[in-house]
Amino acid sequence: MDHIDPVAISGIAQASPQSRFVVSRVARLRLLDMGINPSRIIALDEGMAHNDLNLSITPVAAKHEAFDHDPELGYPYLSYIVEIGGLTILHLGDTLCYEGLVTKLRPWAIDVMFVPINGRDAERYLRGCLGNMTYQEAVDLAGELSPRLTVPGHYEMFANNSQDPAPFAAMIEAKYPELDYWIGDHGEAVILPPRQAS
């Protein structure tokens, strides 16, 4: 429902006929099953990149409790580094922190980082809710990468798999007071702080 929502995908496809869908090569099969035209699907895997005019999209493997790597199609879960208009956006999606993630991401100067904070625990795992970063791990990843703005995510979406963003805010203010973050309401625009003079 939240990874590839058939209602949302169909609605986007109809409302925006020029839109294209960037997904893992594994997820491409689901979009085809939904009737999305293959010409509208950009299927990627870690180690591949998509470049189109002033847009570059680089996927990085995500670990959603496990990597679940498919030997033929690659990683089913991906984070995306999107470079457009002189900005670099990191959308981590659903993932845990894992050994080597910071090394993969460090080459980019990240302007905005969207990071999950809903964590994981035994009760959720038993209900089939796969794990993501805890808010503490998300804060430390921001500390490692120093984006211009960190935006926590995966809260207020599903009542049974959420996290109050207030502890994230308290932790980042306490541990990395020099970092900017943003917690907003639904539909609000994310506004970047100005670049620091070097």
C-alpha positions in Angstrom: 0.0 0.0 0.0 2.7 2.5 0.8 5.5 1.3 -1.5 3.6 1.0 -4.8 0.0 2.0 -4.1 -2.1 0.9 -7.1 -4.7 3.6 -6.4 -2.1 6.4 -6.3 -0.1 5.1 -9.2 -3.2 4.9 -11.4 -4.3 8.3 -10.3 -0.9 9.9 -11.1 -0.7 8.1 -14.4 -4.1 9.5 -15.5 -3.7 13.0 -14.0 -0.2 13.5 -15.4 0.1 11.8 -18.8 3.7 12.9 -19.2 4.8 11.6 -15.9 7.3 8.7 -15.6 7.8 6.3 -12.8 11.3 5.6 -11.4 11.4 2.2 -9.6 13.6 -0.7 -9.0 13.8 -3.4 -11.7 11.9 -5.7 -9.3 9.1 -3.1 -8.8 8.8 -2.6 -12.6 6.9 -5.8 -12.8 4.2 -4.5 -10.5 3.8 -1.3 -12.5 3.4 -3.4 -15.7 0.7 -5.5 -13.9 -1.1 -2.2 -13.2 -1.2 -1.4 -16.8 1.5 1.3 -16.8 3.0 1.7 -20.3 6.6 0.4 -20.3 7.8 3.6 -22.0 6.8 5.5 -18.8 8.8 3.3 -16.5 12.5 4.0 -15.6 13.7 0.8 -13.9 17.0 1.1 -12.1 19.3 -0.8 -9.7 22.2 0.1 -7.6 25.2 0.9 -9.8 22.9 2.3 -12.5 22.0 5.9 -13.0 19.4 7.8 -15.1 20.5 11.0 -16.8 18.0 13.2 -18.7 18.7 16.8 -19.6 19.5 18.5 -16.2 18.2 15.6 -14.2 20.3 12.7 -12.7 18.9 9.9 -10.6 21.3 7.6 -8.8 19.9 4.6 -6.8 21.4 3.2 -3.7 20.4 -0.2 -2.2 18.0 0.2 0.7 17.7 -2.4 3.5 14.1 -2.8 4.5 14.7 -5.2 7.3 16.7 -7.2 4.7 18.1 -6.4 1.3 16.0 -9.2 -0.4 18.4 -9.0 -3.4 17.1 -10.7 -6.5 20.0 -12.4 -8.4 18.5 -11.4 -11.8 16.8 -8.1 -11.1 18.8 -6.6 -8.3 17.6 -4.8 -5.2 13.8 -4.4 -4.7 14.2 -1.5 -2.3 16.1 1.6 -3.3 17.0 5.1 -2.0 17.4 7.8 -4.6 19.9 10.6 -5.1 18.2 13.2 -7.3 20.3 16.0 -8.8 18.3 18.7 -10.6 18.7 22.4 -11.0 21.9 22.6 -9.0 20.3 20.8 -6.0 20.9 17.3 -4.6 18.0 15.6 -2.9 18.4 12.3 -1.0 15.2 10.4 -0.6 16.0 7.4 1.5 12.6 5.8 1.4 12.2 2.8 3.7 15.6 1.6 4.9 17.7 0.8 7.9 21.1 2.2 8.5 23.6 -0.5 7.4 27.4 -0.8 7.2 28.6 1.0 4.1 25.6 3.3 3.6 27.4 6.4 4.7 30.4 5.5 2.4 28.0 5.2 -0.5 26.4 8.6 0.2 29.4 10.6 1.2 30.4 11.7 -2.4 27.3 13.9 -2.7 26.9 17.3 -1.1 23.2 16.8 0.0 20.9 19.8 0.0 17.8 18.0 1.3 17.7 14.6 3.0 14.3 12.8 3.5 14.8 10.1 6.1 12.5 7.6 7.8 12.2 7.8 11.6 9.5 5.2 12.5 12.0 2.6 13.6 11.3 -1.0 14.4 10.3 -3.2 17.3 9.1 -6.7 18.0 5.4 -5.8 18.1 5.5 -4.1 14.7 7.6 -6.9 13.2 5.0 -9.5 14.4 2.3 -7.5 12.6 4.4 -7.6 9.3 5.6 -4.0 9.6 9.2 -4.1 8.3 11.9 -2.0 10.0 13.2 1.4 9.3 15.7 3.7 11.0 14.9 4.8 14.5 14.8 8.6 15.0 18.2 8.3 16.8 19.8 6.6 13.7 18.2 9.2 11.4 19.7 12.0 13.5 23.2 10.3 13.4 23.0 9.8 9.7 22.2 13.6 9.3 25.3 14.2 11.6 27.5 12.1 9.3 26.2 13.6 6.0 25.5 17.2 7.1 22.8 18.0 4.6 21.5 21.6 4.3 18.1 20.4 5.5 17.0 17.1 7.1 13.3 16.2 6.7 12.1 13.3 8.8 9.4 11.0 7.3 7.2 8.0 7.8 5.1 9.5 10.5 1.4 10.4 10.4 0.9 8.0 7.5 -0.1 4.7 9.1 -1.5 4.9 12.7 0.0 1.4 13.5 3.5 2.2 12.1 4.3 5.8 13.0 6.6 7.8 15.3 6.2 11.2 16.9 8.7 13.5 15.2 9.2 15.6 18.4 11.9 13.2 19.8 13.8 13.5 16.5 13.7 17.3 16.8 14.9 17.2 20.4 17.7 14.8 19.5 19.0 16.7 16.5 18.9 20.0 18.4 20.8 18.4 21.3 23.4 16.5 19.3 23.8 18.5 16.1 22.6 22.1 16.8 24.3 23.4 13.7 22.0 21.3 11.4 18.8 22.6 10.0 15.7 20.3 10.0 12.1 20.7 9.0 8.9 19.1 10.3 5.8 20.3 8.5 2.2 19.7 8.0 0.6 17.8 5.1 0.8 19.9 1.9 3.4 22.4 3.1 6.3 23.2 0.9 9.8 22.3 2.0 11.9 25.5 1.9 15.7 25.2 1.8 17.8 27.4 4.1 20.3 29.6 2.3 23.7 28.1 1.5 26.4 28.9 4.0 29.1 31.2 2.7 32.4 29.3 2.3 
